[in-house]
Amino acid sequence: MQLNLLSCDAQRPDKRAITKCILEISSNMNPSLAYELTEILMEGDSVEVEVENKNSGSALRALRKLRIDYDILD
């Protein structure tokens, strides 16, 4: 499943937690790429992440907990 992470609405976003979340939910990601995607998201640009279908429910919950808006692309 492809997710488009749009923005983070948290008043004080925890970049480390967001990076860890992206790293855990994505199907093939390394820590430096996850950090880079977090920085892009914090600047206000959207990023795409591929999530394995078996992790999709927990991934969506984790994103909502971090107050990250997303669209499901596929």
Secondary structure, 3 states (H helix, E strand, C coil): CEEEEEEECCCCCCHHHHHHHHHHHECCCCHHHHHHHHHHHHCCCCEEEEECHHHHHHHHHHHHHCCEEEEECC
